[in-house]
Amino acid sequence: MRLESLVADRIGEELQRRIVQGVYVQGSLIPPERTLAKEFACSRSTVSRALAGLARGGLIERRPGRGTRVLPLGGRATPALL
């Protein structure tokens, strides 16, 4: 597994934790990729990969030009993170 994939997985886990814990609440926008890349000291493509995984998992909705919105959890949260 490439380093970028490992970093993206860790970022995805952290963002998922924040969603589950209510840091990013249902319906809210999460920070832009550029902001998250600075926070996690990585490239935007790594953040984009992490967000793509969360979108596939049904936690967020990505809309170009409109941002990334947190979707209702609806039981999709990983129990280990609760």
Secondary structure by P-SEA (a helix, b strand, c coil): ccaaaaaaaaaaaaaaaaaaacccccccccccaaaaaaaacccaaaaaaaaaaaaaaccccccccccbbbcccccccccccc
